[in-house]
Amino acid sequence: MSSRPDPSRLDDVDALTRRDPSAMLRVVAGAGAQMREAAVAAADAGVKRLSDEGRPRAVVVAGIGGSGISGDVLAAVAGPTCPVPVVVHRGYDLPMWVGAADVVIGVSCSGTTEETLSAVEQAAHLGCAVVGVGAADSPLADLVGRSRGIHVPVPAGRMPRASLWALSVPLLLAGEALDILTLGGSDIDAAADRLDEIAERCRPTSEAFVNPAKQLAIELGGSLPVVWGSSDLAGVAAYRLACQLAENAKYPAISGVLPEANHNQVVMFDGRYGKGEPPGEAAGSDTAADAEGAAFFRDQLDDPVTERLRLVILRDSVEHPRVARRREASRELAEDRGIEVSELTAEGDAPLERLASLIGLPDFASVYLALLAGIDPTPIAPIVELKTRILT
């Protein structure tokens, strides 16, 4: 996608349906209902019994990919006032410090993820309280059952990236039972209502000129997105958008969080895909080394740059004042270099609702970007091929 796509492609609802045979748009639209169903499933599984364990020394969430991000959601909603560390473990062996005073939550949508099973098995041997979230009648469910832990089943038929709230809400309710966060009785309802409202605004029959998700997809098309969150909570949404663009749209993106991104990623603004000038030329240097470097870039990259960076700011409504100034300065810096900027501001008051608002709309945009390019958003052939290779 080397040029800005034709937005009218997103207003042909019949064509969108043909390009989306597995109905990913419909799944995204059901996020609010998924959140409510997950709360019921967690209650039915007895998550509140975790209160008998007392507050743990630490909570370790073992998960990979679309399942692992549920741990990031837990950490973000618990926030800086969380009384214990929440650690997301994306690998096999647990850290050496994990012990019986900790709670380990294994999250695997399929219930078969080998890294997660390895970590949960170690946790059981260490005497940790164990919780599982994933498919019923799966290896994870069996392992948690044998460890006398609590397992919350998730509905079959959805991919991990389409099951974010089914996987995350049980963790949030577990965190509340463990006394590491205060969710508030209405927080889940408010977040689910917010997702319903976003689904209405972003529905396929809503035309591109009034549909914010279609507008964002059009803006992203033909660019190289750099997605920054303005808080740790918004940083989780930024990472989620980069992952959704990769899996749904098969499209590259870079994510970061302020202030960290101001100390490294911002330098891309002066590169070939930002300001558009070879190194050395932008600074006006005439040293032999700089001239040689600029000539190298000209020789090796003769084709004109057709994709430019686009800064996408996911703005939390609760920001450190210095980060707010950094966000403003980052936008100014980008615009001074001709880099286009998209900005989305969190809606709602409670952390969960704000996070849901920063995830719901971009989730739609990632699917619309895929359909805009004629790409089926559901298949993940490279992941399947990779798993086949490592098992042979």
Helices and strands as residue ranges (DSSP letters): G 7-11, H 13-19, H 24-29, H 31-45, G 47-53, E 59-62, H 65-78, E 86-89, E 103-108, H 114-126, E 129-135, H 139-146, E 150-154, G 160-162, H 164-177, H 187-201, H 212-220, E 223-229, H 232-248, E 254-257, G 260-263, G 265-270, H 288-300, E 308-315, H 321-336, E 340-345, H 351-372, H 381-391
